[in-house]
Amino acid sequence: MFDVAVFGSLFLTLFVIMDPPGVTPIFLALTAGRPAKVQRRMALQAVAVAFGVIAVFGLLGQQILDYLHVSVPALMIAGGLLLLLIALDLLTGKTEQPTQTKDVNVALVPLGMPLLAGPGAIVSVILAVQHADGLGGQLSVWSAIVAMHVVLWLAMRYSLVIIRIIKDGGVVLVTRLAGMMLSAIAVQQIINGVTQVIQTS
């Protein structure tokens, strides 16, 4: 039987962690200068990559981490460092390279992972799948995951209207603000990972 409480709890958890409103300016900054058709495709690619990563970790996450001898704090620190590098590029204006390869790379990294499918979302999904009881519980968990990714896609897909309103000058401002936000997220993620390492040692 479908468990509304499990669905609601995981959906809200993923909403807070994946933060569609917060991802929107970062998406706009990373896709600035591309044709609208390419931007829409990148939004879909990013969500598809994030869903694929989270689905794999939801099904096999604990086994993958155990096999590689990777701890959750190590995953958090690595993701934080990668996000910090991307944030520095945004702050210094090194993102305007609208080649096809660059388009694909941006959709995969950092949009798909680790921005959307970051350590926090991955760990939350692993725990939710492990604690889900029976078919109803699993259905509730996976329904929440799918619903969250639909919300993410909608947020990025329709945020492209903002670019037409704010023009080039606004895009530059959004890029710098996105760099600041992303650097703060990255530093916090690294701090959380280091804190967990200290607490478990």
Backbone bond lengths (Angstrom), bond angles and torsions (degrees), N, CA, C in turn:
res aa  C-N    CA-C-N  psi(-1)  N-CA   C-N-CA  omega(-1)  CA-C   N-CA-C  phi
1 M - - - 1.466 - - 1.532 109.92 -
2 F 1.324 115.76 137.98 1.462 121.05 -178.73 1.529 110.29 -64.45
3 D 1.351 115.78 128.96 1.466 121.60 -177.76 1.531 108.68 -103.21
4 V 1.331 115.48 105.43 1.464 121.20 -177.63 1.532 110.93 -64.07
5 A 1.339 116.64 -37.43 1.471 120.49 -178.58 1.526 111.00 -63.49
6 V 1.333 117.04 -43.52 1.464 121.43 178.86 1.529 109.94 -64.80
7 F 1.334 115.84 -44.49 1.469 120.44 178.65 1.528 110.56 -58.74
8 G 1.340 115.92 -50.35 1.461 120.27 -177.42 1.513 112.79 -63.71
9 S 1.327 116.12 -41.13 1.463 120.54 -178.61 1.520 111.52 -63.75
10 L 1.341 117.27 -48.29 1.463 120.48 -178.97 1.519 111.00 -69.05
11 F 1.344 117.37 -39.68 1.463 120.08 -179.88 1.528 110.65 -61.13
12 L 1.326 117.10 -45.41 1.463 120.56 179.49 1.527 111.34 -65.78
13 T 1.332 115.88 -39.34 1.466 119.79 178.26 1.530 110.52 -61.29
14 L 1.329 116.20 -47.85 1.465 120.26 -179.87 1.531 111.29 -67.43
15 F 1.334 117.17 -33.73 1.466 120.09 178.68 1.523 110.57 -62.93
16 V 1.341 115.57 -43.31 1.464 120.04 179.13 1.528 110.92 -66.33
17 I 1.336 116.40 -42.68 1.468 120.50 -176.48 1.535 111.29 -72.61
18 M 1.330 116.92 -47.52 1.466 120.94 -175.17 1.534 111.79 -81.91
19 D 1.337 116.85 -24.40 1.466 123.84 167.38 1.536 113.58 50.69
20 P 1.343 118.66 71.37 1.474 120.26 178.80 1.523 114.51 -53.42
21 P 1.354 120.59 -44.24 1.473 118.80 178.07 1.525 112.80 -62.03
22 G 1.341 117.22 -36.14 1.460 120.94 -179.95 1.517 112.90 -74.51
23 V 1.333 116.67 -29.72 1.460 120.90 179.76 1.527 111.15 -73.82
24 T 1.331 116.17 -28.68 1.465 121.07 -175.16 1.527 113.72 -54.30
25 P 1.359 120.05 -52.96 1.477 117.76 179.75 1.522 113.51 -64.60
26 I 1.333 117.49 -30.93 1.461 120.61 177.63 1.527 109.91 -67.83
27 F 1.334 115.85 -41.76 1.465 120.78 176.38 1.528 110.48 -61.28
28 L 1.330 116.88 -44.73 1.464 120.66 179.29 1.523 111.28 -61.58
29 A 1.340 116.08 -40.24 1.467 120.05 -179.16 1.524 111.19 -67.05
30 L 1.321 116.98 -42.77 1.464 120.86 -176.23 1.529 112.94 -74.49
31 T 1.337 116.92 -22.02 1.468 119.47 -178.22 1.521 112.33 -106.11
32 A 1.319 117.48 4.33 1.468 120.89 -178.34 1.525 110.60 -59.64
33 G 1.324 116.34 139.16 1.460 121.26 177.35 1.512 114.25 90.40
34 R 1.323 118.18 -9.02 1.457 120.09 177.22 1.519 110.46 -89.57
35 P 1.325 118.25 155.85 1.466 120.67 174.68 1.530 110.40 -61.66
36 A 1.333 116.70 151.93 1.468 121.63 -177.63 1.533 111.46 -56.77
37 K 1.318 117.09 -38.19 1.472 120.64 -179.67 1.526 110.85 -63.07
38 V 1.341 116.37 -41.42 1.469 121.00 178.33 1.526 110.49 -66.72
39 Q 1.319 117.24 -40.91 1.462 121.12 179.23 1.520 111.19 -61.95
40 R 1.333 116.79 -42.41 1.471 119.96 178.51 1.521 110.91 -63.83
41 R 1.346 115.22 -40.02 1.468 118.91 178.66 1.528 111.22 -65.45
42 M 1.342 115.80 -38.55 1.462 119.68 179.29 1.530 111.63 -65.76
43 A 1.339 116.66 -36.56 1.471 120.05 176.72 1.522 110.04 -60.92
44 L 1.334 116.50 -44.84 1.464 120.78 179.46 1.524 110.83 -66.78
45 Q 1.344 117.22 -42.02 1.467 120.88 179.22 1.520 111.43 -61.87
46 A 1.327 116.22 -43.79 1.461 120.40 -178.45 1.521 111.10 -62.01
47 V 1.333 116.51 -44.66 1.461 120.73 179.83 1.524 110.61 -66.91
48 A 1.336 116.72 -39.45 1.464 120.41 179.14 1.530 111.17 -63.84
49 V 1.340 116.17 -42.19 1.468 120.57 178.21 1.527 110.00 -63.60
50 A 1.339 116.33 -46.08 1.462 120.46 -179.86 1.519 110.84 -60.29
51 F 1.328 116.93 -44.51 1.465 120.20 179.61 1.522 111.20 -64.26
52 G 1.340 116.20 -42.12 1.460 119.69 179.17 1.520 112.10 -60.71
53 V 1.338 116.26 -45.55 1.472 120.74 179.92 1.525 110.64 -63.14
54 I 1.334 116.36 -46.79 1.463 120.13 -178.00 1.526 111.05 -66.64
55 A 1.349 116.98 -37.16 1.459 120.04 178.34 1.530 111.05 -63.48
56 V 1.336 115.82 -43.74 1.471 119.69 179.15 1.521 110.83 -61.61
57 F 1.343 116.09 -45.98 1.462 119.11 -179.74 1.526 111.67 -70.62
58 G 1.336 116.94 -30.03 1.459 119.24 175.78 1.519 111.62 -64.85
59 L 1.321 116.20 -37.71 1.464 121.01 -179.10 1.525 112.40 -82.75
60 L 1.338 116.88 -40.83 1.469 120.48 -171.22 1.522 113.29 -129.32
61 G 1.332 117.08 14.76 1.459 120.57 -170.60 1.507 116.19 -55.63
62 Q 1.328 116.10 -53.31 1.458 118.75 -176.61 1.524 111.64 -63.75
63 Q 1.338 116.13 -38.54 1.465 120.01 178.62 1.532 110.88 -64.78
64 I 1.349 116.89 -39.91 1.469 120.50 179.20 1.523 110.66 -63.48
65 L 1.336 117.00 -47.12 1.462 120.75 -179.25 1.529 110.98 -63.99
66 D 1.328 116.33 -41.09 1.471 120.03 179.79 1.530 110.93 -66.03
67 Y 1.343 116.12 -41.67 1.464 120.31 -178.10 1.522 111.00 -64.57
68 L 1.331 116.39 -39.85 1.463 120.68 -178.84 1.526 112.55 -85.84
69 H 1.327 116.60 -3.64 1.472 121.98 -177.36 1.529 110.65 56.42
70 V 1.335 114.81 42.34 1.470 121.56 178.66 1.515 108.89 -107.65
71 S 1.315 116.19 128.40 1.457 120.27 178.32 1.523 109.75 -88.53
72 V 1.317 116.04 160.29 1.462 120.72 177.75 1.534 111.57 -61.54
73 P 1.354 119.25 -43.29 1.476 118.80 176.69 1.535 113.04 -58.88
74 A 1.336 117.11 -38.01 1.466 120.02 178.09 1.525 110.60 -64.04
75 L 1.329 116.06 -39.02 1.462 121.20 177.15 1.527 110.70 -62.70
76 M 1.331 116.00 -40.75 1.469 120.98 179.68 1.526 111.34 -65.65
77 I 1.332 116.74 -43.60 1.471 120.63 -178.92 1.530 110.41 -65.60
78 A 1.336 116.61 -43.26 1.471 120.24 179.29 1.525 110.96 -62.27
79 G 1.326 116.61 -44.55 1.463 120.17 178.00 1.514 111.91 -62.75
80 G 1.330 116.35 -39.08 1.459 120.98 178.53 1.519 112.32 -63.78
81 L 1.331 116.69 -41.81 1.465 120.37 178.94 1.533 111.52 -64.52
82 L 1.332 116.38 -40.14 1.461 120.20 179.03 1.527 110.48 -64.84
83 L 1.331 116.66 -43.45 1.460 120.25 178.13 1.525 111.52 -63.83
84 L 1.339 116.59 -35.67 1.466 120.44 179.94 1.529 110.88 -64.69
85 L 1.320 117.17 -39.59 1.466 121.12 177.46 1.536 111.15 -62.76
86 I 1.338 115.47 -42.31 1.469 119.79 178.13 1.524 110.49 -65.17
87 A 1.339 116.19 -40.85 1.468 120.66 -179.98 1.525 111.03 -61.62
88 L 1.329 117.40 -39.56 1.464 121.16 178.65 1.524 110.89 -63.70
89 D 1.338 116.59 -37.50 1.466 120.15 176.52 1.526 110.96 -63.74
90 L 1.334 116.51 -41.14 1.465 120.16 178.88 1.525 111.17 -64.70
91 L 1.319 116.35 -41.94 1.465 120.95 -177.47 1.515 112.04 -69.10
92 T 1.329 116.87 -30.68 1.468 120.01 -178.35 1.526 112.65 -98.08
93 G 1.351 116.63 1.93 1.463 120.20 175.31 1.506 114.96 73.33
94 K 1.328 117.72 34.43 1.465 120.53 -177.95 1.528 112.17 -102.56
95 T 1.328 117.57 31.36 1.461 119.94 -176.05 1.520 113.83 -106.92
96 E 1.337 117.94 -5.02 1.464 118.81 -175.50 1.518 112.03 -86.79
97 Q 1.324 116.12 79.11 1.463 121.44 175.09 1.525 107.54 -134.63
98 P 1.337 118.63 75.75 1.463 121.20 -170.16 1.523 113.76 -77.98
99 T 1.303 118.07 57.37 1.460 120.91 173.63 1.520 108.39 -94.14
100 Q 1.330 115.62 163.58 1.465 119.12 -178.18 1.523 110.75 -61.41
101 T 1.352 117.09 -41.95 1.459 119.75 179.39 1.515 111.17 -61.71
102 K 1.330 115.67 -41.64 1.459 119.77 179.33 1.525 110.44 -63.17
103 D 1.336 117.14 -39.90 1.457 120.87 179.30 1.520 110.77 -58.06
104 V 1.325 115.92 -48.19 1.452 120.15 -179.27 1.519 110.51 -64.18
105 N 1.336 117.22 -43.99 1.458 120.35 -179.21 1.517 112.24 -60.87
106 V 1.322 117.82 -42.15 1.460 121.33 -179.84 1.523 110.35 -63.96
107 A 1.330 117.40 -39.22 1.463 120.39 179.10 1.529 111.00 -65.20
108 L 1.337 115.46 -35.83 1.463 119.49 -179.79 1.519 111.07 -81.49
109 V 1.330 116.31 -52.44 1.462 123.16 -178.19 1.527 107.65 -134.17
110 P 1.320 120.70 122.45 1.456 126.54 10.06 1.522 115.29 -99.16
111 L 1.362 118.63 -2.02 1.461 118.52 -173.89 1.528 112.37 -62.03
112 G 1.343 116.38 -56.57 1.460 119.10 -178.93 1.511 112.39 -64.20
113 M 1.327 115.24 -49.20 1.456 122.00 179.01 1.522 108.10 -150.32
114 P 1.328 119.84 132.23 1.467 127.06 11.00 1.520 115.36 -100.52
115 L 1.355 118.83 12.67 1.461 118.77 -176.47 1.526 111.45 -71.00
116 L 1.334 117.69 -52.22 1.463 119.98 178.83 1.527 110.52 -83.91
117 A 1.319 116.58 -55.18 1.463 120.21 179.00 1.526 109.02 -93.35
118 G 1.317 115.86 67.99 1.457 121.04 179.73 1.516 112.24 -88.64
119 P 1.327 116.41 177.22 1.474 120.40 -179.41 1.524 113.59 -56.23
120 G 1.334 117.13 -39.64 1.462 120.03 -178.97 1.515 112.03 -61.68
121 A 1.344 116.30 -47.11 1.461 120.56 179.30 1.529 110.99 -65.92
122 I 1.331 116.81 -41.41 1.465 121.01 -179.34 1.523 110.94 -61.87
123 V 1.331 117.07 -46.96 1.467 120.74 -179.27 1.520 110.73 -64.65
124 S 1.334 117.57 -40.85 1.470 121.21 179.53 1.529 110.83 -61.34
125 V 1.327 116.28 -41.60 1.459 120.63 -179.52 1.531 110.70 -69.09
126 I 1.331 116.76 -42.42 1.478 119.96 178.37 1.524 110.24 -57.24
127 L 1.334 116.82 -47.38 1.467 121.26 -179.03 1.524 111.36 -66.24
128 A 1.337 117.35 -40.36 1.466 120.89 -179.20 1.521 111.23 -63.92
129 V 1.324 116.39 -42.73 1.474 120.77 179.38 1.522 110.11 -65.71
130 Q 1.330 117.48 -40.66 1.462 120.99 -179.55 1.524 112.13 -65.01
131 H 1.343 117.16 -35.25 1.463 121.07 -175.18 1.520 113.63 -93.98
132 A 1.342 117.66 -3.57 1.468 120.53 -179.85 1.529 109.73 -71.45
133 D 1.332 115.50 131.79 1.469 121.03 -178.30 1.521 110.97 -97.55
134 G 1.315 116.00 120.60 1.450 121.15 173.48 1.519 114.39 67.24
135 L 1.335 114.75 -172.76 1.461 121.66 -177.47 1.522 111.62 -66.26
136 G 1.339 116.42 -38.77 1.463 120.43 179.66 1.514 111.98 -62.87
137 G 1.329 116.20 -42.74 1.457 120.36 179.08 1.518 111.99 -64.23
138 Q 1.338 115.64 -43.70 1.469 119.95 178.51 1.529 111.21 -63.95
139 L 1.338 116.19 -40.82 1.459 120.36 178.52 1.531 110.64 -61.80
140 S 1.325 116.41 -40.30 1.465 121.08 179.66 1.527 110.94 -64.95
141 V 1.334 116.29 -43.21 1.465 121.51 -179.62 1.522 110.84 -62.79
142 W 1.321 116.74 -50.18 1.467 119.69 -176.58 1.522 111.90 -70.97
143 S 1.333 117.25 -29.46 1.466 120.04 175.03 1.526 110.20 -65.36
144 A 1.332 116.94 -39.69 1.470 121.15 178.27 1.520 110.39 -64.95
145 I 1.332 117.23 -40.14 1.468 121.33 179.46 1.528 110.35 -63.52
146 V 1.339 116.85 -46.57 1.465 121.00 179.79 1.528 110.48 -63.51
147 A 1.340 116.88 -45.24 1.468 121.13 -179.07 1.529 111.00 -60.55
148 M 1.329 116.74 -39.81 1.463 120.50 -179.51 1.529 110.70 -64.01
149 H 1.314 116.55 -40.41 1.465 119.59 -179.19 1.528 111.93 -71.33
150 V 1.321 116.96 -30.98 1.467 119.85 173.89 1.527 110.04 -64.65
151 V 1.335 116.35 -41.90 1.470 120.85 177.92 1.534 110.32 -62.83
152 L 1.321 116.93 -42.56 1.463 120.83 178.58 1.526 111.35 -60.88
153 W 1.324 115.70 -45.17 1.462 119.51 179.70 1.524 111.06 -62.23
154 L 1.333 117.06 -44.48 1.462 121.09 179.70 1.533 110.96 -61.48
155 A 1.348 116.07 -42.17 1.464 120.41 -178.93 1.523 111.11 -62.11
156 M 1.350 116.91 -44.24 1.463 119.93 -179.54 1.524 111.91 -75.06
157 R 1.319 115.65 -41.12 1.479 120.47 -177.57 1.525 111.44 -59.78
158 Y 1.313 117.36 -45.97 1.463 120.17 -175.26 1.523 113.25 -92.14
159 S 1.327 116.97 -2.86 1.465 119.52 173.59 1.526 110.94 -73.96
160 L 1.338 116.57 -15.85 1.464 120.32 -178.61 1.524 111.84 -64.46
161 V 1.331 117.09 -21.52 1.463 120.83 176.05 1.526 109.94 -62.46
162 I 1.345 115.74 -31.62 1.472 120.94 -178.23 1.523 110.43 -61.92
163 I 1.336 117.17 -36.81 1.470 120.74 -178.28 1.528 110.63 -60.23
164 R 1.340 116.06 -40.17 1.470 118.95 -179.46 1.522 111.28 -65.99
165 I 1.315 117.04 -25.26 1.467 121.09 -177.46 1.526 111.39 -85.19
166 I 1.348 116.74 -43.55 1.475 119.78 -172.31 1.529 113.45 -86.18
167 K 1.341 117.82 -13.91 1.473 122.13 177.50 1.545 112.22 61.52
168 D 1.333 116.67 -172.59 1.459 121.96 -173.33 1.529 112.94 -63.33
169 G 1.338 116.59 -43.68 1.465 118.92 -179.50 1.511 112.13 -61.21
170 G 1.319 115.93 -39.43 1.461 120.09 178.07 1.517 112.27 -66.88
171 V 1.335 115.53 -35.68 1.469 119.56 179.10 1.522 110.48 -63.61
172 V 1.339 117.08 -41.28 1.471 120.38 177.67 1.521 110.47 -60.55
173 L 1.338 116.14 -43.61 1.463 120.31 178.82 1.527 111.08 -63.12
174 V 1.336 115.81 -44.09 1.465 120.27 178.86 1.523 110.48 -61.99
175 T 1.338 116.51 -38.78 1.465 120.72 179.34 1.523 111.45 -60.33
176 R 1.343 116.04 -45.95 1.471 119.41 -179.60 1.531 111.10 -66.41
177 L 1.341 116.08 -41.72 1.466 119.35 178.31 1.531 110.88 -64.00
178 A 1.333 115.80 -39.65 1.465 119.92 178.49 1.524 110.47 -63.96
179 G 1.338 116.74 -39.36 1.463 120.25 177.05 1.513 111.90 -61.44
180 M 1.334 116.85 -41.78 1.465 120.30 177.95 1.522 111.29 -64.42
181 M 1.340 116.43 -45.41 1.462 120.57 179.92 1.523 110.88 -62.05
182 L 1.336 115.17 -45.78 1.460 119.89 -176.82 1.526 111.19 -66.44
183 S 1.334 117.62 -37.49 1.459 119.92 178.18 1.528 110.64 -65.89
184 A 1.340 116.97 -37.90 1.464 120.33 177.48 1.522 111.01 -65.29
185 I 1.349 116.47 -42.42 1.467 120.62 176.97 1.528 110.32 -61.14
186 A 1.329 115.99 -43.53 1.463 121.01 -178.39 1.524 111.53 -63.60
187 V 1.341 116.50 -46.66 1.466 119.97 -179.69 1.524 110.79 -63.02
188 Q 1.348 116.54 -42.32 1.462 119.50 178.87 1.521 111.30 -62.44
189 Q 1.329 116.53 -39.27 1.461 120.78 179.63 1.520 110.80 -65.21
190 I 1.334 116.79 -41.10 1.469 120.45 177.43 1.526 110.40 -64.20
191 I 1.338 116.50 -44.22 1.469 120.71 178.98 1.524 110.76 -59.66
192 N 1.350 116.35 -44.97 1.473 119.88 179.01 1.520 111.69 -61.04
193 G 1.343 116.12 -40.53 1.458 119.76 179.35 1.524 111.69 -66.03
194 V 1.327 116.34 -45.15 1.473 120.52 179.29 1.534 110.91 -63.66
195 T 1.332 116.10 -40.42 1.468 120.91 178.13 1.525 111.18 -60.41
196 Q 1.341 116.17 -43.05 1.466 119.12 179.83 1.530 110.74 -66.73
197 V 1.340 117.07 -36.90 1.471 120.02 177.44 1.523 110.42 -61.56
198 I 1.326 116.05 -44.12 1.470 121.40 -179.74 1.524 110.89 -64.69
199 Q 1.338 116.51 -41.84 1.453 120.25 -177.74 1.523 112.67 -67.90
200 T 1.337 116.51 -32.78 1.465 119.55 -178.79 1.516 113.97 -88.50
201 S 1.337 117.51 -8.51 1.471 120.28 -178.23 1.528 110.76 -89.59
